[in-house]
């Protein structure tokens, strides 16, 4: 499967390293805003040998249309910014390229744009694309269904410079009918990401915890999603759509 990666920040780099290691995927190119590293290969950047192209391009010099014409891909993976979807969405949809967006925060405008694109191609969005945290969300929803009266608290911890409330925590809170104002946030040091759901019963407590040890976890999540989007018709998908069949006994 040929992959194009949008964004090459800390998480984007980690995802690229995982894609390079997987023989089922070919990282064709990376598109970023900065001109730094332009025309260098991702494998060269990591200092590893690879036969995958993985050249780095700057959006200030190369348009997404030009890039897709010269180096077509099956899937575009977006780890850029909340408005990055506008730079490639329409062109990707026209060319029937699948879109996997892992942007934490989208406003209503962007979500409607994703819906529009999904009329033409397969679109997937998750504010947290790690498999573990989405399993946590599934388990939490099941427990809430069993005991809808239980007390629930949502905690999230991230690195000191992370802005705003975790998009994943917001999604968990919404799924469990917890007010967004009741999400407890901690910003300290270099914590990659930790989410905890506390279920307070009268005589017992259940805690569901997911902790990202390394950003490579996002790369594993991307691979899981890409493999499960094979054969999917055009439409807008989320992790629940992908995980539900696995919970069928």
Residue frames relative to the residue before (quaternion, step in Angstrom):
aa qw qx qy qz dx dy dz
X 1.0000 0.0000 0.0000 0.0000 0.00 0.00 0.00
X 0.3009 -0.7732 0.5354 0.1578 3.57 -0.75 1.05
X 0.1335 -0.8253 0.5486 0.0024 3.54 -0.79 1.13
X 0.1299 -0.7331 0.6608 0.0950 3.53 -1.20 0.75
X 0.1841 -0.8065 0.5571 0.0727 3.58 -0.82 0.99
X 0.1774 -0.7663 0.6111 0.0884 3.57 -0.86 1.02
X 0.7716 0.2725 -0.2286 0.5273 3.57 -0.64 1.11
X 0.0243 0.8060 -0.5882 0.0621 3.55 -0.90 0.98
X 0.2397 0.7520 -0.5600 0.2519 3.52 0.88 1.07
X 0.8049 -0.2520 0.1764 0.5074 3.59 -1.18 -0.42
X 0.7087 0.4397 -0.2668 0.4829 3.57 0.83 -0.96
X 0.6292 0.5466 -0.3322 0.4416 3.58 0.97 -0.84
X 0.6420 0.5204 -0.3167 0.4655 3.57 0.99 -0.81
X 0.6529 0.5136 -0.3103 0.4621 3.57 0.97 -0.86
X 0.6432 0.5137 -0.3118 0.4745 3.57 1.01 -0.84
X 0.6380 0.5336 -0.3216 0.4524 3.58 0.97 -0.88
X 0.6518 0.5244 -0.3234 0.4423 3.60 0.94 -0.84
X 0.6532 0.5019 -0.3089 0.4753 3.59 1.04 -0.76
X 0.6405 0.5256 -0.3209 0.4588 3.58 1.00 -0.81
X 0.6296 0.5409 -0.3304 0.4493 3.58 1.04 -0.74
X 0.6874 0.5001 -0.2772 0.4479 3.56 1.06 -0.74
X 0.6813 0.5063 -0.2852 0.4450 3.58 1.16 -0.55
X 0.3911 -0.7627 0.4729 0.2042 3.57 -0.61 1.16
X 0.6199 0.5613 -0.3446 0.4264 3.60 1.20 -0.42
X 0.7482 0.3546 -0.1857 0.5291 3.56 1.25 -0.38
X 0.1641 -0.7640 0.6164 0.0970 3.52 -1.16 0.70
X 0.2551 -0.7580 0.5827 0.1439 3.57 -0.55 1.18
X 0.2260 -0.8250 0.5092 0.0947 3.56 -0.23 1.32
X 0.7983 -0.1480 0.1321 0.5687 3.58 0.95 -0.87
X 0.2321 -0.7171 0.6353 0.1684 3.49 -1.40 0.28
X 0.1225 -0.7837 0.6061 0.0589 3.59 -0.92 0.92
X 0.0664 0.7901 -0.6029 0.0885 3.57 -0.77 1.08
X 0.6123 -0.5654 0.4024 0.3787 3.59 -1.23 0.33
X 0.6818 0.5182 -0.2854 0.4302 3.57 0.87 -0.96
X 0.4301 -0.6873 0.5259 0.2571 3.55 -1.19 0.64
X 0.4674 0.6728 -0.4410 0.3667 3.57 1.30 -0.17
X 0.8238 0.1790 -0.1894 0.5034 3.59 -0.97 0.96
X 0.3490 0.7605 -0.4921 0.2402 3.60 1.23 0.10
X 0.8421 0.1476 -0.1798 0.4866 3.53 -1.06 1.02
X 0.5276 0.5598 -0.4473 0.4562 3.59 1.22 0.29
X 0.4469 -0.6742 0.5061 0.2993 3.58 -1.14 0.45
X 0.5948 -0.5788 0.4247 0.3617 3.55 -1.19 0.59
X 0.6381 0.5311 -0.3283 0.4505 3.57 1.00 -0.81
X 0.6246 0.5221 -0.3302 0.4778 3.58 1.06 -0.73
X 0.6290 0.5480 -0.3294 0.4422 3.57 1.00 -0.86
X 0.7348 0.3989 -0.2223 0.5016 3.58 1.00 -0.86
X 0.4230 -0.7281 0.4500 0.2973 3.56 1.26 -0.20
X 0.5545 0.5780 -0.4074 0.4387 3.57 1.07 0.77
X 0.4867 -0.6430 0.5018 0.3128 3.55 -1.23 0.44
X 0.1602 0.7753 -0.5966 0.1317 3.55 -0.95 0.89
X 0.3465 -0.7360 0.5428 0.2089 3.55 -1.07 0.74
X 0.4994 0.6426 -0.4294 0.3915 3.58 1.29 0.17
X 0.5811 -0.6285 0.3849 0.3453 3.62 -0.90 0.92
X 0.1503 0.8695 -0.4659 0.0658 3.56 0.70 -1.18
X 0.2453 0.7796 -0.5424 0.1944 3.61 0.89 0.84
X 0.3709 -0.7273 0.5429 0.1968 3.56 -1.13 0.76
X 0.0708 -0.8021 0.5930 -0.0021 3.58 -0.80 1.08
X 0.3479 -0.7071 0.5748 0.2205 3.54 -1.26 0.52
X 0.4686 -0.6932 0.4721 0.2775 3.59 -0.87 0.96
X 0.5803 0.5834 -0.3766 0.4254 3.61 1.24 -0.31
X 0.7611 0.3313 -0.1852 0.5259 3.58 1.21 -0.38
X 0.7831 0.2298 -0.1145 0.5665 3.58 1.14 -0.60
X 0.3186 -0.7515 0.5464 0.1877 3.57 -0.75 1.05
X 0.6079 -0.5658 0.4095 0.3778 3.56 -1.19 0.50
X 0.6108 0.5519 -0.3512 0.4461 3.59 1.09 -0.68
X 0.6534 0.5078 -0.2965 0.4768 3.56 0.96 -0.91
X 0.6598 0.5247 -0.2964 0.4489 3.54 0.98 -0.90
X 0.6900 0.4730 -0.2808 0.4703 3.59 0.93 -0.89
X 0.6164 0.5364 -0.3450 0.4619 3.59 1.14 -0.57
X 0.7303 0.4251 -0.2301 0.4827 3.58 0.92 -0.92
X 0.8026 0.1171 -0.0248 0.5844 3.56 1.05 -0.84
X 0.1134 -0.8349 0.5362 0.0514 3.62 0.34 1.20
X 0.1084 -0.7885 0.6039 0.0433 3.56 -1.12 0.72
X 0.5195 -0.6262 0.4854 0.3198 3.54 -1.31 0.31
X 0.8068 0.1010 0.0042 0.5820 3.55 1.07 -0.85
X 0.1857 -0.7265 0.6470 0.1382 3.54 -1.18 0.71
X 0.1502 -0.7776 0.6071 0.0652 3.55 -0.89 1.00
X 0.1754 -0.8289 0.5292 0.0460 3.56 -0.66 1.13
X 0.0876 0.7596 -0.6378 0.0925 3.55 -0.71 1.19
X 0.3697 0.7600 -0.4619 0.2691 3.57 1.10 0.68
X 0.7144 -0.3704 0.3205 0.4997 3.59 -0.32 -1.27
X 0.7000 -0.4964 0.3085 0.4105 3.56 -1.27 0.21
X 0.7239 0.3772 -0.2601 0.5158 3.61 1.18 -0.32
X 0.3965 0.7428 -0.4605 0.2809 3.59 1.25 0.11
X 0.5686 0.6305 -0.3716 0.3757 3.57 1.13 -0.66
X 0.6385 0.5438 -0.3294 0.4337 3.59 1.12 -0.61
X 0.6350 0.5546 -0.3346 0.4210 3.60 1.15 -0.46
X 0.8206 0.2082 -0.0936 0.5239 3.59 1.12 -0.52
X 0.4867 0.7351 -0.3997 0.2513 3.58 1.19 -0.51
X 0.7048 0.4741 -0.2748 0.4505 3.57 0.71 -1.09
X 0.6731 0.4968 -0.2946 0.4619 3.58 0.88 -0.96
X 0.6517 0.5154 -0.3150 0.4586 3.58 0.93 -0.88
X 0.6635 0.5087 -0.3032 0.4573 3.58 0.93 -0.90
X 0.6413 0.5314 -0.3198 0.4517 3.58 0.99 -0.84
X 0.7328 0.4009 -0.2168 0.5052 3.55 1.07 -0.78
X 0.4437 -0.7254 0.4201 0.3171 3.57 1.35 0.20
X 0.3375 0.7129 -0.5277 0.3152 3.56 1.01 0.85
X 0.4413 -0.6901 0.5046 0.2727 3.59 -0.82 0.96
X 0.2147 -0.7747 0.5863 0.0998 3.57 -1.13 0.75
X 0.0429 -0.7591 0.6494 0.0143 3.56 -0.91 0.99
X 0.0615 -0.8157 0.5751 -0.0069 3.56 -0.44 1.23
X 0.0982 -0.7987 0.5932 0.0225 3.56 -0.86 1.04
X 0.2914 0.7718 -0.5081 0.2475 3.56 1.11 0.71
X 0.4692 -0.7195 0.4408 0.2605 3.58 -0.76 1.06
X 0.8202 0.1653 -0.0507 0.5454 3.57 0.85 -0.97
X 0.0554 0.7509 -0.6554 0.0598 3.54 -0.79 1.12
X 0.3325 -0.7092 0.5785 0.2277 3.56 -1.03 0.76
X 0.7387 -0.4258 0.2822 0.4398 3.56 -1.29 0.19
X 0.6077 0.5726 -0.3453 0.4284 3.57 1.08 -0.74
X 0.6879 0.4726 -0.2772 0.4761 3.58 0.91 -0.92
X 0.6358 0.5324 -0.3314 0.4500 3.58 1.02 -0.77
X 0.6441 0.5027 -0.3157 0.4825 3.57 1.04 -0.74
X 0.6260 0.5322 -0.3331 0.4625 3.56 1.10 -0.71
X 0.6169 0.5349 -0.3365 0.4692 3.59 1.06 -0.75
X 0.6392 0.5235 -0.3177 0.4652 3.57 1.00 -0.85
X 0.6357 0.5301 -0.3193 0.4616 3.56 1.02 -0.82
X 0.6706 0.4982 -0.2938 0.4644 3.58 0.95 -0.92
X 0.6426 0.5604 -0.3186 0.4141 3.57 1.07 -0.77
X 0.5449 0.5941 -0.4044 0.4319 3.58 1.27 -0.15
X 0.7427 0.3925 -0.2002 0.5042 3.56 1.25 -0.50
X 0.8157 0.0618 0.0002 0.5752 3.59 1.09 -0.62
X 0.6102 -0.5343 0.4288 0.3979 3.56 -1.32 0.03
X 0.0231 -0.8061 0.5899 -0.0417 3.57 -0.69 1.13
X 0.0553 -0.7789 0.6246 0.0131 3.56 -0.98 0.92
X 0.0286 0.7962 -0.6042 0.0111 3.57 -1.01 0.81
X 0.1106 0.7568 -0.6400 0.0737 3.52 -1.07 0.85
X 0.4343 -0.7053 0.4896 0.2724 3.62 -0.82 0.93
X 0.7544 0.1045 -0.1026 0.6399 3.58 1.30 -0.30
X 0.1931 -0.8464 0.4918 0.0662 3.54 -0.36 1.25
X 0.4292 0.6741 -0.4931 0.3438 3.60 1.19 0.34
X 0.5335 -0.6451 0.4479 0.3140 3.56 -1.01 0.84
X 0.6549 0.5612 -0.3157 0.3957 3.58 0.93 -0.92
X 0.6954 0.4715 -0.2941 0.4557 3.58 0.83 -0.93
X 0.6546 0.4956 -0.3219 0.4714 3.58 1.09 -0.58
X 0.5808 0.5267 -0.3707 0.4979 3.57 1.19 -0.46
X 0.6088 0.5491 -0.3426 0.4589 3.59 1.03 -0.80
X 0.6512 0.5247 -0.3103 0.4522 3.57 0.93 -0.91
X 0.6372 0.5232 -0.3202 0.4666 3.56 1.00 -0.85
X 0.6803 0.4965 -0.2889 0.4552 3.57 0.83 -1.04
X 0.6454 0.5306 -0.3175 0.4484 3.58 0.99 -0.84
X 0.6585 0.5094 -0.3093 0.4595 3.59 0.97 -0.84
X 0.6330 0.5272 -0.3301 0.4609 3.57 1.05 -0.74
X 0.6719 0.4935 -0.2987 0.4645 3.58 0.92 -0.91
X 0.6305 0.5244 -0.3296 0.4678 3.58 1.04 -0.76
X 0.6325 0.5301 -0.3313 0.4574 3.59 1.06 -0.72
X 0.6516 0.5129 -0.3051 0.4682 3.58 1.06 -0.77
X 0.8059 0.0975 -0.0111 0.5838 3.56 0.97 -0.93
X 0.1073 -0.8532 0.5079 0.0510 3.61 0.39 1.20
X 0.6599 0.5268 -0.2983 0.4450 3.60 1.22 -0.39
X 0.4726 0.7103 -0.4246 0.3030 3.60 1.26 -0.19
X 0.4796 -0.6330 0.5195 0.3153 3.61 -1.21 0.55
X 0.0798 -0.8167 0.5715 0.0037 3.59 -0.89 0.94
X 0.0396 -0.7619 0.6463 0.0157 3.54 -1.04 0.87
X 0.1702 -0.7724 0.6049 0.0924 3.58 -1.07 0.79
X 0.0685 -0.7953 0.6023 -0.0002 3.56 -0.76 1.10
X 0.0013 0.7900 -0.6130 -0.0128 3.58 -1.10 0.65
X 0.0962 -0.7883 0.6074 0.0194 3.55 -1.05 0.88
X 0.0672 0.7956 -0.5977 0.0733 3.58 -0.95 0.93
X 0.7163 -0.4373 0.3306 0.4318 3.53 -1.36 0.16
X 0.6981 -0.5557 0.2774 0.3561 3.52 -1.14 0.80
X 0.7456 0.4371 -0.2365 0.4439 3.60 0.95 -0.81
X 0.4495 0.6906 -0.4659 0.3224 3.62 1.22 -0.03
X 0.2909 -0.7778 0.5407 0.1342 3.56 -0.82 1.06
X 0.8317 0.2479 -0.1688 0.4673 3.55 -1.13 0.65
X 0.6225 -0.5224 0.4261 0.3975 3.52 -1.36 0.12
X 0.5908 -0.5923 0.4204 0.3512 3.55 -1.03 0.81
X 0.4703 -0.6806 0.4889 0.2768 3.57 -0.86 0.99
X 0.6180 0.5443 -0.3363 0.4568 3.56 1.10 -0.69
X 0.6487 0.5128 -0.3158 0.4653 3.57 0.97 -0.88
X 0.6306 0.5290 -0.3277 0.4637 3.58 1.01 -0.79
X 0.6539 0.5103 -0.3096 0.4649 3.57 0.97 -0.88
X 0.6378 0.5171 -0.3221 0.4713 3.59 0.99 -0.83
X 0.6611 0.5156 -0.3041 0.4524 3.57 0.90 -0.96
X 0.6569 0.5119 -0.3087 0.4595 3.58 0.92 -0.88
X 0.6631 0.5197 -0.2996 0.4477 3.57 0.97 -0.90
X 0.7546 0.3700 -0.1850 0.5093 3.58 1.15 -0.68
X 0.4481 -0.7166 0.4226 0.3274 3.58 1.33 0.19
X 0.3855 0.6771 -0.5126 0.3606 3.55 0.98 0.96
X 0.4988 -0.6608 0.4662 0.3118 3.60 -0.87 0.92
X 0.5556 -0.6316 0.4303 0.3274 3.57 -0.96 0.89
X 0.6206 0.5666 -0.3358 0.4256 3.58 1.10 -0.71
X 0.6779 0.5023 -0.2808 0.4575 3.57 1.23 -0.45
X 0.4546 0.6477 -0.4727 0.3879 3.59 1.24 0.26
X 0.2459 -0.7760 0.5674 0.1239 3.57 -0.79 1.02
X 0.1009 -0.8289 0.5503 0.0052 3.59 -0.60 1.16
X 0.0870 -0.7651 0.6368 0.0384 3.54 -1.11 0.83
X 0.0681 -0.7732 0.6298 0.0292 3.59 -0.96 0.89
X 0.2644 0.7722 -0.5326 0.2239 3.57 -0.44 1.17
X 0.8791 0.0167 -0.0125 0.4762 3.53 -1.09 0.83
X 0.7258 -0.4282 0.3278 0.4271 3.55 -1.02 -0.87
X 0.1747 0.8031 -0.5488 0.1530 3.59 1.10 0.66
X 0.3948 -0.7315 0.5034 0.2358 3.60 -0.67 1.08
X 0.7051 -0.4012 0.2743 0.5164 3.56 0.84 -0.93
X 0.0726 0.7860 -0.6098 0.0716 3.57 -0.85 0.99
X 0.0392 -0.7871 0.6156 -0.0037 3.56 -0.92 0.97
X 0.0298 -0.8038 0.5934 -0.0303 3.54 -0.93 0.95
X 0.1177 -0.7577 0.6384 0.0671 3.55 -1.02 0.88
X 0.1401 -0.7961 0.5869 0.0454 3.56 -0.70 1.14
X 0.1337 -0.7688 0.6228 0.0562 3.56 -0.82 1.08
X 0.1471 -0.8233 0.5462 0.0475 3.57 -0.47 1.21
X 0.0819 -0.7802 0.6201 0.0053 3.54 -0.42 1.27
X 0.6906 -0.4915 0.3181 0.4246 3.65 -1.17 0.36
X 0.8332 0.1384 -0.0456 0.5335 3.61 0.88 -0.87
X 0.7632 0.2259 -0.1755 0.5793 3.58 1.20 0.42
X 0.2080 -0.7615 0.6012 0.1239 3.53 -1.27 0.43
X 0.1455 -0.7624 0.6257 0.0785 3.54 -1.02 0.87
X 0.0734 -0.7939 0.6033 0.0166 3.57 -0.86 1.01
X 0.1144 -0.7583 0.6392 0.0571 3.56 -0.86 0.99
X 0.0039 -0.8284 0.5567 -0.0619 3.57 -0.59 1.16
X 0.0232 -0.7556 0.6541 0.0266 3.52 -1.08 0.81
X 0.0187 -0.8010 0.5981 -0.0163 3.54 -0.87 0.97
X 0.2966 -0.7332 0.5861 0.1760 3.56 -0.85 0.99
X 0.2729 -0.7809 0.5453 0.1353 3.56 -0.56 1.20
X 0.7920 0.0178 0.0280 0.6096 3.54 1.10 -0.76
X 0.5761 -0.6046 0.4230 0.3516 3.58 -1.13 0.59
X 0.4829 0.6580 -0.4406 0.3738 3.60 1.22 -0.20
X 0.5167 0.6431 -0.4086 0.3905 3.59 1.24 -0.41
X 0.6200 0.5360 -0.3419 0.4598 3.59 1.11 -0.63
X 0.6227 0.5407 -0.3344 0.4561 3.57 1.11 -0.68
X 0.6414 0.5076 -0.3168 0.4802 3.57 1.01 -0.80
X 0.6387 0.5272 -0.3215 0.4591 3.57 1.05 -0.74
X 0.6245 0.5414 -0.3274 0.4579 3.56 1.02 -0.83
X 0.6591 0.5071 -0.3076 0.4624 3.57 0.91 -0.91
X 0.6386 0.5262 -0.3225 0.4597 3.59 0.96 -0.87
X 0.6759 0.4903 -0.2926 0.4661 3.58 0.89 -0.94
X 0.6635 0.5190 -0.3119 0.4395 3.59 0.83 -0.98
X 0.6673 0.4989 -0.3035 0.4623 3.58 0.94 -0.86
X 0.7177 0.4436 -0.2532 0.4732 3.58 1.03 -0.75
X 0.6055 0.5337 -0.3644 0.4645 3.59 1.27 -0.05
X 0.4404 0.6914 -0.4607 0.3404 3.57 1.28 -0.15
X 0.8283 0.2048 -0.1570 0.4973 3.53 -0.84 0.94
X 0.5129 0.6381 -0.4292 0.3816 3.60 1.24 -0.07
X 0.4425 -0.6817 0.5157 0.2711 3.55 -0.99 0.83
X 0.6684 -0.4676 0.3624 0.4508 3.56 -1.26 0.20
X 0.3745 0.6852 -0.5470 0.3018 3.53 -1.09 0.79
X 0.4842 -0.6472 0.5042 0.3040 3.56 -1.32 0.18
X 0.0667 -0.8251 0.5604 -0.0256 3.56 -0.60 1.19
X 0.1244 -0.7539 0.6355 0.1107 3.53 -1.31 0.42
X 0.7405 -0.4186 0.2713 0.4504 3.58 -1.27 0.03
X 0.6034 0.5715 -0.3649 0.4196 3.56 1.05 -0.67
X 0.6266 0.5445 -0.3273 0.4514 3.57 1.04 -0.79
X 0.7018 0.4712 -0.2559 0.4691 3.55 1.05 -0.85
X 0.7246 0.4602 -0.2473 0.4495 3.58 0.97 -0.87
X 0.5384 0.6716 -0.3983 0.3168 3.60 1.05 -0.69
X 0.6657 0.5018 -0.3394 0.4357 3.67 0.79 -0.83
X 0.6360 0.5398 -0.3340 0.4389 3.62 1.10 -0.60
X 0.6816 0.4756 -0.2865 0.4767 3.60 1.21 -0.40
X 0.5052 0.6323 -0.4289 0.4013 3.56 1.28 0.11
X 0.2543 -0.7858 0.5488 0.1287 3.57 -0.59 1.16
